Amino acid sequence: MITKVPRLYTILFLIAVLLLFIPPIIDAGNGFWKTKGDCSVVMLIDGDTVKLQCEEGGSKNARILGYDTPEKNAQCITEYVNANRATWPLRWALWTSDIIEVSSNKRDKYGRDLIVLMADGKDVADHMISSGLARAYYGGKRQGWCGP
C-alpha cells in the first residue's frame, strides 16, 4: 500500500525547487531583454543588491541607492526572513516593467557599484520603501533590523 506521506514530500520538494531555481532564471532573462544601457541586471542578491553583467567589466555586484533592506547575512532570524521577503517586491517591479535602466557613478567600500535602478522610468527605491520591507537610506550608519 502506498502512503500519502511520500507524495507530500515530493510535492514539497518540487515547490522548493521551483522557488529556488526558477526565479533566478527569469531574473537573468528579464534583465537581458529589458535593460537599456551598458549593464543588465542578471540576478537579485537581496532587496538592495543586484548582480550586473556589463559590456565592459563583466559581472559585478551593485548596491541600489536610496534605500536599505535587511541582509541575508543576518543578525537574527527575523532579519533573515525579511531579507528573503524583501527580494520579491524588487523582483516583481523588474518582472512587470517594460524597460530597466541602470546608472552608476561610484563605488562603495566593498567594491560594489552604487547604482540608481529605474523600472519604466520610476526609481525602484520608492517602490521598495512603499512595500514596507525597506527604509530610506542615503549613507552613514545603518540601523539594525533585529530590535524594536
DSSP file with accessible surface (Angstrom, degrees, kcal/mol):
  #  RESIDUE AA STRUCTURE BP1 BP2  ACC     N-H-->O    O-->H-N    N-H-->O    O-->H-N    TCO  KAPPA ALPHA  PHI   PSI    X-CA   Y-CA   Z-CA
    1    1 A M              0   0  224      0, 0.0     2,-0.5     0, 0.0     0, 0.0   0.000 360.0 360.0 360.0 133.5    0.0    0.0    0.0
    2    2 A I        -     0   0  146      2,-0.0     2,-0.2     3,-0.0     0, 0.0  -0.770 360.0-146.2 -91.9 130.0    1.3    3.4   -1.0
    3    3 A T     >  -     0   0   73     -2,-0.5     4,-0.6     1,-0.1    -1,-0.0  -0.532  15.9-126.6 -91.8 164.8    1.0    6.1    1.7
    4    4 A K  H  > S+     0   0  168     -2,-0.2     4,-2.1     1,-0.2     5,-0.2   0.635  95.1  80.2 -84.1 -14.2    0.4    9.8    1.0
    5    5 A V  H  > S+     0   0   78      1,-0.2     4,-2.3     2,-0.2     5,-0.2   0.956  92.2  47.3 -62.6 -49.7    3.4   11.0    3.1
    6    6 A P  H  > S+     0   0   69      0, 0.0     4,-2.2     0, 0.0    -1,-0.2   0.902 111.2  53.1 -59.7 -36.1    6.0   10.3    0.3
    7    7 A R  H  X S+     0   0  154     -4,-0.6     4,-2.3     2,-0.2    -2,-0.2   0.914 107.8  50.8 -63.8 -40.3    3.7   12.1   -2.2
    8    8 A L  H  X S+     0   0   95     -4,-2.1     4,-2.7     2,-0.2     5,-0.2   0.926 109.9  49.9 -62.1 -44.4    3.5   15.1    0.1
    9    9 A Y  H  X S+     0   0  153     -4,-2.3     4,-2.5     1,-0.2    -1,-0.2   0.891 109.6  51.9 -62.6 -37.7    7.3   15.2    0.4
   10   10 A T  H  X S+     0   0   78     -4,-2.2     4,-2.5    -5,-0.2    -2,-0.2   0.935 110.7  47.3 -64.4 -43.7    7.6   15.0   -3.4
   11   11 A I  H  X S+     0   0   85     -4,-2.3     4,-2.4     2,-0.2    -2,-0.2   0.933 113.0  48.4 -63.9 -45.0    5.2   17.9   -3.8
   12   12 A L  H  X S+     0   0   95     -4,-2.7     4,-2.5     1,-0.2    -1,-0.2   0.900 111.0  51.6 -63.1 -39.2    7.1   20.0   -1.2
   13   13 A F  H  X S+     0   0  135     -4,-2.5     4,-2.5    -5,-0.2    -2,-0.2   0.933 110.0  48.6 -62.5 -44.9   10.4   19.2   -2.9
   14   14 A L  H  X S+     0   0   95     -4,-2.5     4,-2.5     1,-0.2    -2,-0.2   0.899 110.8  50.5 -64.7 -38.8    9.1   20.3   -6.3
   15   15 A I  H  X S+     0   0   84     -4,-2.4     4,-2.6     2,-0.2    -1,-0.2   0.932 110.5  50.0 -63.5 -44.3    7.8   23.5   -4.8
   16   16 A A  H  X S+     0   0   43     -4,-2.5     4,-2.1     1,-0.2     5,-0.2   0.923 110.5  49.8 -60.3 -43.5   11.1   24.2   -3.2
   17   17 A V  H  X>S+     0   0   47     -4,-2.5     4,-2.6     1,-0.2     5,-0.6   0.934 111.4  49.2 -61.3 -44.7   12.9   23.6   -6.5
   18   18 A L  H  X5S+     0   0   99     -4,-2.5     4,-1.3     1,-0.2    -2,-0.2   0.923 113.3  46.0 -61.2 -43.9   10.6   25.9   -8.3
   19   19 A L  H  <5S+     0   0  107     -4,-2.6    -1,-0.2     1,-0.2    -2,-0.2   0.821 118.9  41.4 -70.9 -30.0   11.0   28.7   -5.7
   20   20 A L  H  <5S+     0   0  118     -4,-2.1    -2,-0.2    -5,-0.2    -1,-0.2   0.858 127.2  23.4 -85.3 -37.0   14.8   28.3   -5.6
   21   21 A F  H  X5S+     0   0  127     -4,-2.6     4,-1.1    -5,-0.2    -3,-0.2   0.786 112.6  58.1-107.2 -30.6   15.8   27.9   -9.3
   22   22 A I  H  X<S+     0   0   73     -4,-1.3     4,-2.4    -5,-0.6     3,-0.3   0.951 100.6  54.7 -72.3 -48.5   13.1   29.3  -11.5
   23   23 A P  H  > S+     0   0    8      0, 0.0     4,-3.1     0, 0.0     5,-0.2   0.922 107.3  50.2 -55.4 -44.6   13.1   33.0  -10.2
   24   24 A P  H  > S+     0   0   46      0, 0.0     4,-2.1     0, 0.0    -2,-0.2   0.883 110.3  51.0 -62.5 -32.4   16.8   33.5  -10.8
   25   25 A I  H  X S+     0   0  116     -4,-1.1     4,-2.1    -3,-0.3     5,-0.2   0.935 112.6  45.4 -66.9 -43.7   16.5   32.1  -14.4
   26   26 A I  H  X S+     0   0   71     -4,-2.4     4,-3.1     1,-0.2     5,-0.3   0.914 109.7  56.4 -65.1 -40.4   13.6   34.5  -15.0
   27   27 A D  H  X S+     0   0    8     -4,-3.1     4,-2.5    -5,-0.2    -2,-0.2   0.929 108.7  46.6 -55.2 -47.4   15.6   37.4  -13.4
   28   28 A A  H  X S+     0   0   29     -4,-2.1     4,-2.2     2,-0.2     5,-0.2   0.946 115.8  43.5 -64.3 -48.6   18.5   36.8  -15.8
   29   29 A G  H  X S+     0   0   17     -4,-2.1     4,-2.3     1,-0.2     5,-0.2   0.929 113.9  51.4 -62.9 -44.1   16.4   36.6  -19.0
   30   30 A N  H  X S+     0   0   12     -4,-3.1     4,-2.3    -5,-0.2     5,-0.3   0.927 110.4  49.4 -57.9 -46.1   14.3   39.6  -17.9
   31   31 A G  H  X S+     0   0    1     -4,-2.5     4,-1.8    -5,-0.3    10,-0.3   0.913 111.8  47.2 -62.8 -43.7   17.4   41.7  -17.3
   32   32 A F  H  < S+     0   0  113     -4,-2.2    -1,-0.2     1,-0.2    -2,-0.2   0.897 117.1  43.2 -66.4 -38.5   18.9   40.9  -20.7
   33   33 A W  H  < S+     0   0  220     -4,-2.3    -2,-0.2    -5,-0.2    -1,-0.2   0.841 124.3  31.1 -75.6 -35.3   15.7   41.6  -22.6
   34   34 A K  H  < S+     0   0   47     -4,-2.3    66,-2.1    -5,-0.2     2,-0.3   0.612  87.2 108.4-103.6 -15.4   14.6   44.7  -20.8
   35   35 A T  E  <  -a  100   0A  21     -4,-1.8     2,-0.5    -5,-0.3    66,-0.2  -0.508  49.6-157.3 -76.4 132.8   17.7   46.6  -19.7
   36   36 A K  E     +a  101   0A 126     64,-3.1    66,-0.8    -2,-0.3     2,-0.3  -0.914  58.2  26.8-104.9 124.3   18.6   49.7  -21.6
   37   37 A G  S    S-     0   0   50     -2,-0.5    66,-0.1     1,-0.1    -2,-0.0  -0.778 106.3 -47.5 123.9-165.7   22.3   50.7  -21.3
   38   38 A D  S    S+     0   0  112     -2,-0.3    17,-2.3    64,-0.2     2,-0.4   0.644 114.1  54.1 -83.8 -19.5   25.7   49.0  -20.9
   39   39 A a  E     -B   54   0A  23     15,-0.2     2,-0.4    63,-0.2    15,-0.3  -0.961  64.3-156.4-123.0 139.7   24.8   46.8  -17.9
   40   40 A S  E     -B   53   0A  18     13,-2.7    13,-2.4    -2,-0.4     2,-0.8  -0.899  23.4-122.9-111.2 140.9   22.0   44.3  -17.4
   41   41 A V  E     +B   52   0A   4     -2,-0.4   -10,-0.2   -10,-0.3    11,-0.2  -0.731  39.4 166.0 -78.9 112.7   20.5   43.1  -14.1
   42   42 A V  E     +     0   0A  20      9,-2.5     2,-0.3    -2,-0.8   -14,-0.2   0.554  58.0  15.5-109.9 -10.3   21.0   39.4  -14.2
   43   43 A M  E     -B   51   0A  71      8,-1.3     8,-2.9   -16,-0.2     2,-0.6  -0.962  61.4-132.8-161.6 144.4   20.5   38.3  -10.6
   44   44 A L  E     -B   50   0A  11     -2,-0.3     6,-0.2     6,-0.2     3,-0.1  -0.898  16.5-177.5 -98.1 122.4   19.0   39.7   -7.4
   45   45 A I  E     -     0   0A  49      4,-2.2     2,-0.2    -2,-0.6     5,-0.2   0.899  69.4 -40.3 -81.2 -49.6   21.3   39.1   -4.4
   46   46 A D  E >  S-B   49   0A   6      3,-1.8     3,-0.6    40,-0.1    -1,-0.3  -0.823  84.7 -59.3-156.1-161.3   18.8   40.6   -1.9
   47   47 A G  T 3  S+     0   0    0     23,-0.4    24,-0.1    36,-0.4     3,-0.1   0.651 133.1  23.7 -70.6 -16.6   16.4   43.5   -1.8
   48   48 A D  T 3  S+     0   0    0     22,-0.2    16,-2.7     1,-0.1     2,-0.4   0.278 112.8  70.0-131.7  13.1   19.0   46.2   -2.3
   49   49 A T  E <   +BC  46  63A   5     -3,-0.6    -4,-2.2    14,-0.2    -3,-1.8  -0.998  53.8 176.4-135.6 133.0   21.9   44.4   -4.1
   50   50 A V  E     -BC  44  62A   0     12,-2.6    12,-2.9    -2,-0.4     2,-0.5  -0.881  29.1-121.6-128.9 161.5   21.9   43.0   -7.6
   51   51 A K  E     -BC  43  61A  56     -8,-2.9    -9,-2.5    -2,-0.3    -8,-1.3  -0.922  30.9-158.9-102.7 130.6   24.4   41.3   -9.9
   52   52 A L  E     -BC  41  60A   1      8,-3.5     8,-2.2    -2,-0.5     2,-0.5  -0.831  13.9-152.7-107.9 147.7   25.1   43.2  -13.2
   53   53 A Q  E     -BC  40  59A  74    -13,-2.4   -13,-2.7    -2,-0.3     2,-0.3  -0.988  25.8-169.7-115.1 116.3   26.5   41.9  -16.4
   54   54 A a  E  >  -BC  39  58A   5      4,-2.5     4,-0.9    -2,-0.5   -15,-0.2  -0.830  32.7-130.1-113.4 147.7   28.2   44.8  -18.2
   55   55 A E  T  4 S+     0   0  149    -17,-2.3     2,-0.5    -2,-0.3    -1,-0.1   0.906 106.2  35.5 -58.5 -43.7   29.5   45.1  -21.7
   56   56 A E  T  4 S+     0   0  173    -18,-0.2    -1,-0.2     1,-0.1   -18,-0.0  -0.956 127.3  20.1-110.9 123.6   32.8   46.4  -20.3
   57   57 A G  T  4 S-     0   0   68     -2,-0.5    -1,-0.1    -3,-0.1    -2,-0.1   0.353  92.8-133.2 105.0  -8.2   33.9   45.0  -17.0
   58   58 A G  E  <  +C   54   0A  26     -4,-0.9    -4,-2.5    -3,-0.1     2,-0.3  -0.274  62.8   1.1  67.1-139.8   31.9   41.7  -17.0
   59   59 A S  E     +C   53   0A  61     -6,-0.2     2,-0.3    -4,-0.1    -6,-0.2  -0.638  69.9 156.2 -92.0 136.9   29.9   40.6  -13.9
   60   60 A K  E     -C   52   0A  48     -8,-2.2    -8,-3.5    -2,-0.3     2,-0.3  -0.991  39.5-110.9-156.4 154.4   29.8   42.7  -10.7
   61   61 A N  E     -C   51   0A  60     -2,-0.3    52,-1.7   -10,-0.2     2,-0.4  -0.630  32.7-167.0 -85.0 147.0   27.7   43.3   -7.7
   62   62 A A  E     -Cd  50 113A   0    -12,-2.9   -12,-2.6    -2,-0.3     2,-0.5  -0.999  15.4-141.7-139.4 138.8   25.9   46.6   -7.3
   63   63 A R  E     -Cd  49 114A  10     50,-2.9    52,-2.7    -2,-0.4     2,-0.4  -0.849  24.2-128.8 -98.5 130.3   24.1   48.3   -4.4
   64   64 A I  E >   - d   0 115A   0    -16,-2.7     3,-0.6    -2,-0.5    52,-0.2  -0.663  25.6-130.3 -82.5 129.7   20.9   50.2   -5.2
   65   65 A L  T 3  S+     0   0   54     50,-3.2    52,-0.3    -2,-0.4    60,-0.2  -0.428  77.4  41.5 -79.0 152.1   20.9   53.7   -3.9
   66   66 A G  E 3  S+G  137   0B  10     71,-0.7    71,-1.0    -2,-0.1     2,-0.3   0.218 106.0  42.2 104.0 -13.4   18.1   55.3   -1.9
   67   67 A Y  E <   -G  136   0B   0     -3,-0.6     2,-0.4    69,-0.3    69,-0.2  -0.983  59.5-139.7-157.8 166.7   17.0   52.6    0.5
   68   68 A D  E     -G  135   0B   2     67,-2.6    67,-2.2    -2,-0.3     3,-0.0  -0.984  15.1-172.7-131.7 140.6   18.2   49.8    2.8
   69   69 A T        -     0   0    0     -2,-0.4    65,-0.1    65,-0.2    14,-0.1  -0.869  40.5 -78.7-124.2 164.5   16.7   46.3    3.2
   70   70 A P        -     0   0    1      0, 0.0   -23,-0.4     0, 0.0     2,-0.3  -0.236  51.0-117.7 -58.6 154.0   17.5   43.5    5.7
   71   71 A E        -     0   0   33      2,-0.1    12,-0.3     1,-0.1    13,-0.1  -0.712   0.8-139.3 -98.3 144.8   20.6   41.5    5.0
   72   72 A K  S    S+     0   0   80     -2,-0.3     2,-1.9     1,-0.2    -1,-0.1   0.792 103.6  69.6 -70.5 -27.0   20.7   37.8    4.3
   73   73 A N  S    S-     0   0  143      6,-0.1    -1,-0.2    10,-0.0    -2,-0.1  -0.588  94.2-173.1 -84.1  73.1   23.9   37.6    6.4
   74   74 A A        -     0   0   30     -2,-1.9    -2,-0.1     1,-0.1     3,-0.1  -0.280  44.3-148.8 -85.6 157.1   21.5   38.3    9.3
   75   75 A Q  S    S+     0   0  162      1,-0.1     2,-0.3    -4,-0.1    -1,-0.1   0.576  89.0  13.0 -90.7 -16.1   22.0   39.1   13.0
   76   76 A b  S  > S-     0   0   39      1,-0.1     4,-1.9    69,-0.0    -1,-0.1  -0.965  81.9-103.9-154.1 165.8   18.6   37.4   13.9
   77   77 A I  H  > S+     0   0  122     -2,-0.3     4,-2.7     1,-0.2     5,-0.2   0.871 117.5  57.7 -65.1 -36.1   16.1   35.1   12.3
   78   78 A T  H  > S+     0   0   80      1,-0.2     4,-2.6     2,-0.2    -1,-0.2   0.923 107.2  48.0 -60.9 -43.3   13.6   38.0   11.7
   79   79 A E  H  > S+     0   0   12      2,-0.2     4,-2.4     1,-0.2    -1,-0.2   0.922 111.5  50.4 -64.1 -42.5   16.2   39.9    9.7
   80   80 A Y  H  X S+     0   0  109     -4,-1.9     4,-1.8     2,-0.2    -2,-0.2   0.936 112.5  45.9 -61.3 -46.9   17.0   36.7    7.6
   81   81 A V  H  X S+     0   0   70     -4,-2.7     4,-2.3     1,-0.2    -2,-0.2   0.940 115.0  47.1 -61.9 -45.8   13.3   36.1    6.9
   82   82 A N  H  X S+     0   0   35     -4,-2.6     4,-2.3    -5,-0.2    -1,-0.2   0.828 106.4  58.9 -69.2 -28.5   12.7   39.7    6.0
   83   83 A A  H  X S+     0   0    0     -4,-2.4     4,-0.6   -12,-0.3   -36,-0.4   0.924 109.6  43.8 -63.7 -42.1   15.8   39.8    3.8
   84   84 A N  H >X S+     0   0   52     -4,-1.8     3,-0.7     1,-0.2     4,-0.6   0.903 114.0  50.1 -69.7 -38.4   14.4   37.0    1.7
   85   85 A R  H >< S+     0   0  134     -4,-2.3     3,-0.9     1,-0.2    -2,-0.2   0.852 102.9  61.6 -66.2 -34.7   10.9   38.6    1.6
   86   86 A A  H 3X S+     0   0    0     -4,-2.3     4,-0.9     1,-0.2    -1,-0.2   0.704  92.3  66.4 -69.0 -18.2   12.4   42.0    0.5
   87   87 A T  H <X S+     0   0    4     -3,-0.7     4,-2.7    -4,-0.6    -1,-0.2   0.859  91.3  63.7 -69.4 -33.1   13.7   40.4   -2.7
   88   88 A W  H <X S+     0   0  105     -3,-0.9     4,-2.9    -4,-0.6     5,-0.2   0.881  96.9  51.2 -68.0 -40.7   10.2   39.8   -4.0
   89   89 A P  H  > S+     0   0   23      0, 0.0     4,-2.2     0, 0.0    -1,-0.2   0.920 114.8  46.0 -62.1 -37.0    8.9   43.4   -4.3
   90   90 A L  H  X S+     0   0    0     -4,-0.9     4,-2.2     2,-0.2    -2,-0.2   0.944 113.1  49.3 -66.7 -46.2   12.1   44.3   -6.3
   91   91 A R  H  X S+     0   0   18     -4,-2.7     4,-3.0     1,-0.2     5,-0.2   0.931 111.9  48.9 -57.5 -45.4   11.8   41.2   -8.4
   92   92 A W  H  X S+     0   0  152     -4,-2.9     4,-2.3     1,-0.2    -1,-0.2   0.911 108.5  53.1 -64.6 -41.8    8.1   42.0   -9.2
   93   93 A A  H  < S+     0   0   12     -4,-2.2     4,-0.4    -5,-0.2    -1,-0.2   0.906 115.1  41.7 -60.3 -39.3    8.9   45.6  -10.1
   94   94 A L  H >< S+     0   0    6     -4,-2.2     3,-0.7     1,-0.2    -2,-0.2   0.901 113.6  51.4 -75.9 -41.1   11.6   44.4  -12.6
   95   95 A W  H 3< S+     0   0   56     -4,-3.0    -2,-0.2     1,-0.2    -1,-0.2   0.854 114.1  44.1 -63.0 -36.1    9.5   41.5  -14.0
   96   96 A T  T 3< S+     0   0   73     -4,-2.3    -1,-0.2    -5,-0.2    -2,-0.2   0.470  96.5  93.9 -92.7  -0.8    6.5   43.7  -14.6
   97   97 A S    <   -     0   0    2     -3,-0.7     3,-0.1    -4,-0.4    -3,-0.0  -0.509  62.2-149.7 -88.1 160.1    8.4   46.6  -16.2
   98   98 A D  S    S+     0   0  126      1,-0.3     2,-0.4    -2,-0.2    -1,-0.1   0.768  84.6  29.8 -92.8 -35.0    9.0   47.2  -19.9
   99   99 A I        -     0   0   73      2,-0.0    21,-3.2   -64,-0.0     2,-0.5  -0.994  63.2-164.6-132.3 132.2   12.3   49.0  -19.5
  100  100 A I  E     -aE  35 119A   0    -66,-2.1   -64,-3.1    -2,-0.4     2,-0.4  -0.962  11.0-167.5-113.8 128.8   15.0   48.6  -16.9
  101  101 A E  E     -aE  36 118A  66     17,-2.6    17,-2.7    -2,-0.5     2,-0.5  -0.970   4.6-167.4-121.3 135.9   17.7   51.4  -16.6
  102  102 A V  E     + E   0 117A  28    -66,-0.8     2,-0.4    -2,-0.4   -64,-0.2  -0.980   6.7 178.9-120.8 125.5   20.9   51.2  -14.6
  103  103 A S  E     - E   0 116A  67     13,-2.0    13,-2.6    -2,-0.5     2,-0.4  -0.998   4.8-179.3-128.4 135.6   23.0   54.2  -14.0
  104  104 A S  E     + E   0 115A  56     -2,-0.4    11,-0.2    11,-0.2     3,-0.1  -0.971  19.1 159.9-132.4 143.7   26.2   54.1  -11.9
  105  105 A N  E     +     0   0A 133      9,-1.2     2,-0.3    -2,-0.4    10,-0.1   0.460  64.1  14.9-140.9  -7.3   28.7   56.7  -10.9
  106  106 A K  E     - E   0 114A 125      8,-0.8     8,-3.1     6,-0.0    -1,-0.3  -0.957  61.7-120.0-157.0 176.6   30.7   55.5   -7.9
  107  107 A R  E     - E   0 113A 143     -2,-0.3     6,-0.2     6,-0.3     2,-0.1  -0.884  20.0-129.9-123.2 155.2   31.6   52.5   -5.7
  108  108 A D    >   -     0   0   32      4,-2.4     3,-2.0    -2,-0.3     6,-0.0  -0.357  42.0 -88.9 -93.9-178.2   31.2   51.7   -2.0
  109  109 A K  T 3  S+     0   0  180      1,-0.3    -1,-0.0     2,-0.1    -2,-0.0   0.650 126.3  57.7 -68.1 -13.6   33.8   50.5    0.4
  110  110 A Y  T 3  S-     0   0  164      2,-0.1    -1,-0.3     3,-0.0     3,-0.1   0.355 119.7-106.9 -95.0   3.1   33.1   46.9   -0.5
  111  111 A G  S <  S+     0   0   40     -3,-2.0     2,-0.2     1,-0.3    -2,-0.1   0.506  74.4 138.6  85.8   4.0   33.9   47.5   -4.2
  112  112 A R        -     0   0   42    -52,-0.1    -4,-2.4     1,-0.1    -1,-0.3  -0.588  58.5-113.5 -80.2 143.8   30.2   47.3   -5.3
  113  113 A D  E     -dE  62 107A   8    -52,-1.7   -50,-2.9    -2,-0.2     2,-0.6  -0.506  24.7-134.5 -66.7 143.1   28.9   49.8   -7.9
  114  114 A L  E     -dE  63 106A  22     -8,-3.1    -9,-1.2   -52,-0.2    -8,-0.8  -0.928  36.7-178.9-101.3 119.9   26.4   52.2   -6.4
  115  115 A I  E     -dE  64 104A   0    -52,-2.7   -50,-3.2    -2,-0.6     2,-0.5  -0.831  35.7-136.7-124.3 156.6   23.5   52.4   -8.8
  116  116 A V  E     - E   0 103A  47    -13,-2.6   -13,-2.0    -2,-0.3     2,-0.5  -0.960  29.2-157.9-103.3 127.3   20.2   54.1   -9.4
  117  117 A L  E     - E   0 102A   0     -2,-0.5     7,-2.6   -52,-0.3     2,-0.4  -0.949   8.8-170.8-114.1 122.2   17.8   51.4  -10.7
  118  118 A M  E     -FE 123 101A  47    -17,-2.7   -17,-2.6    -2,-0.5     2,-0.5  -0.922  10.8-165.0-115.2 138.3   14.8   52.6  -12.7
  119  119 A A  E >  S-FE 122 100A  11      3,-2.7     3,-1.6    -2,-0.4   -19,-0.2  -0.987  83.5 -18.0-121.6 115.9   11.8   50.4  -13.8
  120  120 A D  T 3  S-     0   0   72    -21,-3.2    -1,-0.1    -2,-0.5   -20,-0.1   0.878 129.7 -52.3  53.3  41.3    9.7   52.1  -16.5
  121  121 A G  T 3  S+     0   0   46    -22,-0.3     2,-0.4     1,-0.2    -1,-0.3   0.488 116.1 112.5  79.8   2.8   11.2   55.5  -15.6
  122  122 A K  E <  S-F  119   0A 158     -3,-1.6    -3,-2.7     3,-0.0     2,-0.2  -0.917  73.3-114.8-112.5 136.0   10.4   55.2  -11.9
  123  123 A D  E >>  -F  118   0A  47     -2,-0.4     4,-0.9    -5,-0.2     3,-0.9  -0.460  17.7-144.1 -65.6 125.4   13.1   54.8   -9.2
  124  124 A V  H 3> S+     0   0    3     -7,-2.6     4,-2.9     1,-0.2     5,-0.2   0.727  93.3  75.6 -66.8 -18.5   12.7   51.4   -7.6
  125  125 A A  H 3> S+     0   0    4     -8,-0.4     4,-2.6     1,-0.2    -1,-0.2   0.921  94.6  49.5 -57.6 -42.9   13.7   52.9   -4.2
  126  126 A D  H <> S+     0   0  111     -3,-0.9     4,-2.3     1,-0.2    -1,-0.2   0.918 111.9  48.3 -62.2 -43.4   10.2   54.4   -4.0
  127  127 A H  H  X S+     0   0   70     -4,-0.9     4,-1.1     1,-0.2    -2,-0.2   0.918 112.7  48.2 -62.2 -43.7    8.6   51.1   -4.8
  128  128 A M  H  <>S+     0   0    0     -4,-2.9     5,-0.7     2,-0.2     4,-0.5   0.909 111.5  48.6 -67.2 -41.8   10.8   49.2   -2.2
  129  129 A I  H ><5S+     0   0   56     -4,-2.6     3,-1.5     1,-0.2     5,-0.4   0.934 110.5  51.2 -65.3 -40.6   10.1   51.7    0.6
  130  130 A S  H 3<5S+     0   0   96     -4,-2.3    -1,-0.2     1,-0.3    -2,-0.2   0.743  97.5  68.9 -70.1 -18.3    6.4   51.7   -0.1
  131  131 A S  T 3<5S-     0   0   45     -4,-1.1    -1,-0.3    -3,-0.3    -2,-0.2   0.706 105.7-127.9 -69.4 -19.7    6.5   47.8    0.1
  132  132 A G  T < 5S+     0   0   62     -3,-1.5    -3,-0.1    -4,-0.5    -2,-0.1   0.384  90.8  91.8  88.1  -3.9    7.2   48.2    3.8
  133  133 A L  S   <S+     0   0   23     -5,-0.7     2,-0.3   -47,-0.1    -4,-0.1   0.217  84.2  48.5-108.0  14.6   10.3   45.9    3.6
  134  134 A A        -     0   0   10     -6,-0.4     2,-0.3    -5,-0.4    -2,-0.2  -0.970  65.2-152.4-145.1 157.8   12.8   48.7    3.0
  135  135 A R  E     -G   68   0B  63    -67,-2.2   -67,-2.6    -2,-0.3    -6,-0.1  -0.968  35.9 -88.9-132.5 152.8   13.6   52.1    4.5
  136  136 A A  E     +G   67   0B  53     -2,-0.3     2,-0.3   -69,-0.2   -69,-0.3  -0.266  48.2 176.4 -58.1 140.5   15.1   55.2    3.1
  137  137 A Y  E     +G   66   0B  55    -71,-1.0   -71,-0.7     5,-0.1     3,-0.1  -0.950  21.4 169.3-152.6 127.4   18.9   55.3    3.3
  138  138 A Y        -     0   0  192      1,-0.5     2,-0.1    -2,-0.3    -1,-0.0   0.014  64.2 -70.0-128.3  26.4   21.3   57.9    2.0
  139  139 A G  S    S+     0   0   45      1,-0.2    -1,-0.5     2,-0.0     2,-0.1  -0.418  85.7  81.0 110.2 172.0   24.6   56.9    3.6
  140  140 A G  S    S-     0   0   61     -2,-0.1     2,-0.2    -3,-0.1    -1,-0.2  -0.367  91.5 -11.1  87.3-168.1   26.1   56.9    7.1
  141  141 A K  S    S-     0   0  203     -2,-0.1     2,-0.2     1,-0.1    -2,-0.0  -0.486  70.8-137.7 -70.4 129.8   25.5   54.3    9.8
  142  142 A R        -     0   0   89     -2,-0.2     2,-0.2     1,-0.1    -1,-0.1  -0.609  14.8-118.1 -88.1 149.7   22.6   52.0    9.1
  143  143 A Q        -     0   0  134     -2,-0.2    -1,-0.1     1,-0.1     2,-0.0  -0.515  32.4-110.0 -79.7 153.2   20.0   51.0   11.6
  144  144 A G        -     0   0   62     -2,-0.2    -1,-0.1     1,-0.1     0, 0.0  -0.292  11.5-144.8 -76.5 169.0   19.7   47.3   12.6
  145  145 A W  S    S+     0   0   47      1,-0.1    -1,-0.1   -76,-0.0   -63,-0.1   0.322  84.5  68.6-115.3   4.8   16.8   45.1   11.7
  146  146 A b  S    S+     0   0   56    -68,-0.1   -68,-0.1     2,-0.1    -1,-0.1   0.742  85.7  66.9-100.5 -25.8   16.5   42.9   14.8
  147  147 A G              0   0   57      1,-0.2     0, 0.0     0, 0.0     0, 0.0  -0.325 360.0 360.0 -93.4 176.8   15.4   45.2   17.6
  148  148 A P              0   0  187      0, 0.0    -1,-0.2     0, 0.0    -2,-0.1  -0.237 360.0 360.0 -69.3 360.0   12.2   47.1   18.2
